[in-house]
Amino acid sequence: MRRSNAFLILLSALALSPAGARHAAAQSAQTPEAEVFLRALQALSQMHQNAAPDSALWEAALDGMIASLNDPYADVFTPVEAEAWEEETTGNYSGIGLQITQLNDEVTVTAVFRSTPAEDIGVQVGDVIVGVNEHNATEWSTDMAADSIRGPVGSWVEVRFKRAGYETPISYDIKRDNVHVPAVNYGILDGNIGYAILDRVARNAAREMDQALQELRNTRGLIIDLRRNPGGFLDESLMLADLFLTPGSTLASTSQRTGEGAVAGGSGVSTESYQDRWPARVPGLPVVILVDRFTASGAEILAGALQDYDRAVVLGERSFGKGVVQTVMPLPHGRRLRFTTGEWQTPLGRSLHRARDMQMRPLEENLDTLPRVMTPGGRPLLNGGGIFPDLAVEGDTLKTEEQDLIRSANEAEFPLGLRIAEFALEQARELKQANRRPSVDATAFVAFVNAMVSEGLPRSAVESPVVVDYLRWRAEVSVAQRMNDIGTEAEFRMERDPVLTEAVRLLEASSSQTSLLQVVAGKQNGTSGSTANRR
């Protein structure tokens, strides 16, 4: 696939060239506006009765520039925010590879990431951190533990863990390394249906999806869950689409300002398209993609490319509609500037950007006026404002009794979610020791509910059979999560996930991508009994 000289993220780490930046800065410094601004800044900082420091005035000026752009995605990161953004978008940090949570008032390991120092040395889910180096960590918060365990690559940290069945803590000397939190998790559902969750379009997401496809290539169909995926790196989203499409196919195109031409007085706008280079990994496998209102950016590129080529059918809600290219450029003193520099289009030329105000609320629109494009298979697709699903399926909502439970727990200041996580961790530990699949023991569950009541959860809140079933369901899902069993977790979730359930039904009724499209067409035309409908 062709690469831009700029480092695009949808998010994009593009910046002016050094020469262009110096030219632009020098040019700006000579303008009347720049002279007025600098003179006003000097006067205000030196003579205003409130004696505002230079730093506060510079911050206000920067905030004012951002606000004047009317760009809801523009922002300036502090060094701490920049570091958090880097970790969130890439999944990379320096440490030992643990996920920790405060359970039973203890800092507990709830996940050990693969191919990390923690996994290599034998740290286990359920271990409790009780010491770091010379410090006693028994009363620490998760933030304190994380800050102490992280450190430069190649440095060492001693971590002491309390483990069930051991009288004294286990001490490990662990060498810190670069850690990558996986963006792709996958499993196989009943009926031999592959299921892959893409949490974000992070660095190595395409490589992880490729590995998942190798494991899932012999299934009867594949579900790719992009719900709540905020997007990420453009080049990774293009490589993700490359896994499914044929060489020569257009994956996406962008139109953006690079800054070079603008410095010389031109528009500085460049247009570029990206082509598929590699053979499809699973050419005959039927594919269903799940999206919701939070699916955005790079995740929409993937869904849009496969939908445009009839390579996948899309289920769920209309996606967020963040079809913009963003530049993230370094600023002095560890800061970063993020702003919009252009837009991208799907292979059929659909601009999926949905206009929003500064509070991120979508502007009013008339769907009947949106243009449509035709796929190679003759399917009409709406052009504008996010990915419109081929079949719109509403997600799950809480029943009245379940809402009452949540309200009662909040009013009693009872940590319901935390208690469920603690119970699930204990159940998962016992099931692992017995080499059994995720489940919830009926006797243990009754004891768990009674224990919550004795701790302050109102008895009236858990008397309804509806609430008991809801609590059992949440516990089952949490147990499967603790055991890292994606397939069983999905099967538990399907009890209350109509979108995933519909995807499974479609694949069970299909033997190929062509037959899948035919089944969906029948549902769109109302020739089936599906509850899903077209929007």
Protein Blocks (a to p, Z undefined) as FASTA:
>chain_A
ZZdfbdcekiacbdcdfklmmmmmmmmmmpmklmmmmmmmmmmmmmgmnlpafklmmmmm
mmmmmmmnopakbccddfklmmmmmmmmnopacdehpacddeehiacdfbdcehifklmn
opaehiacfbehjbcfklccfklmmmmmgccehiacddddddehiabdcddddddddddd
dfbdcdddehiiacdddfbacehklmmmmmmmmmmmmpcbdcddfehiabjafklmmmmm
mmmmcehiafbdcdddehlmmmnopnopacdddddfbdcfblmbccdddddfkbghjlmm
mmmmmmmnopaccedjddehpabccdddddeehiacdddfbdcddfkopafbdcddfkop
acdddfklpccdddfkopacdeeeiaadfbdcddddddfklmmmmmmmmmnopafklmmm
mmmmmmmmmmmmnopacdddfklmmmmmmmmmmnopafklmmpmklmmmmmmmmmmmmmm
mnopaklmmmmmmmmmmklmmmmmmmmmpcbfklmmmmmmmmmnopacbfbdcZZ
